[in-house]
Amino acid sequence: MAGQNNDPRRTGRAGALLDRADTMVTGAWAESDPRERFRAAYLAALRGAGAVLAATGADRAPRARSRNAWVLMQQAAPEFVMWADYFSSFSATRAAIEAGMHRAIDDAAADEFATRVEAFLHDVEDALAVAAVRLRPTRGSLTGGTA
């Protein structure tokens, strides 16, 4: 996961967003307050969604009807629908925490959520790796020969 800045699969905007997400989820684990751990992990998941959108080109599309990252991710990358549904179900909790409203999140719940974010980021990383391999030209295609 983190620390793969020299990895060619982590280039461009998608790679930068995934690197940022990795840094953010690592930082989330350092939070002693479970609500802050949850919030920081959620923001890391949003950066992961941004990486998916960047990898699919959906971040360059004309302004979409929805600005919700989870809705956009479902449309751009159907293989991430389950993740989008999962994180979307926590959007109101994240918004309430950021608004200063009390939400009961204990250590176990915050840890479980951060663990799920890490799993999501691994899936994003895997998808970026597949896209990098799929988009890489073969030697034969560059010279007109066969691979």
N, C-alpha and C positions, 0 to 999 in steps of 0.2 A: 504494500500500500504506500505509505509515505516515503519520501526520500528518493523518489525515482525520477529526479529532474533530468537525468541524462537519457532516460528511456525514450526512444523515438516515438513510442505510442503516446507519450505524454507531451506532445508538442501542440502548439496552437492554443486557441482559446479554451477548447475542451480540456486539454491537459492542464492548463493553468488553473481552471476552475476545480478540477479534481484534486490537484495539489493543495489548493486552498481549503477544500473540504476536508482533506486528510489532516491538515494542520488544525483546523477548527475542531474536529472530533477528538483529536488528541488533547486539545485544550479543554474540551468539555469534561474529560475524565479528571482533570485537575480541579474542577469546581467542587467545593465541599457542600454547597447548598444544592439539594437535588433538583429544585426548580430551575436553578441556573444551569445545572448539568443538562437537564432536559432541553432548555431553551438553546443552549450552545450546540447541542447535538442536532436539534431541529434545523438550525441555521446551516450546519454542515450538510445536512440532507438537501437543503435548498440549493447549495452550491453544486452538489452532485447532480441534481435535476438540471441545473444550468449547464453542466458538462454534457449531459445527454442532449439537451436542446442545441448546444453548440455543435456537437458531433453530427447531428442530423440536419443541421442548417436551419432548424426552426427558429433560432434566435435572429436570423437575418430575414425571415419572412415578413411581408407587410403586417402591420399591426393586427394582431389577432383579436377576435372578439373577447376572449378571456385573457386576463393577465395572470391567472392563477397558474403557478408553475406545474402543479400536479395535473391540471386539466391539459395544459400544453404538452406535457410529457406523455400523457396517455395518447394524445393524437399523433405525436411525432414518433413515438417508439412504443408500439403496442405490447412489446415484450416486457415493458415496465409497468403495465396496468396494475398488477397486484401491489407493487411498491407505491405507486401513486395513490391508490385507494387507502393503503395503510397510513401513509404520511398525511394525507388529506384529512383523515379522521382525527388527527391531532392538531389541526390548524387553529381551531377555536381555543384550545388549551394554550398554545403558544401565544396567540394574540392576547389572551387574558393575562398571562404572566407578564408580557411586555407592557400591558396597560396598568400593571401594579395590582391586579386583582389576585386574591388568594386562590390558589388551586392546590389541592392536596396531592402532592407527588412525593412519594417516599423514595428512599435510596434504591430499593429494589426495582421500582418502576422506572426511575431515571436510568439505572444501570442497564435494564433490559432494553430501553429505548435506544440508548447509546450503542449497545451491542447490535441492535437491528440496523442502525445507521451505518455502522462499520460493514455489515453484511451487504447493505445496499451499495456502498461505495466500492466494495469488491466486485459486485455485479457490474457496476458502471465501468470499472477498470477493465474487466473482462470484455465488455462490449466495445470499448475503445480499442482494445488489442485486436479483436476480430475485425473491426473496421479498418485498422491500420494494415493488417495482412491482406484484407480483401481489396483495399485501394492501392496497395503497392504493386507497381508494374513488374511483371516477370522480366528476366534478362532478355528472353527471346522477343518479347513484345517491343523492346526498345530498339533492337537491331533488325527486326523484321524476320528473324529466324524462329525456331521453335524452342520452347522451354525445356 
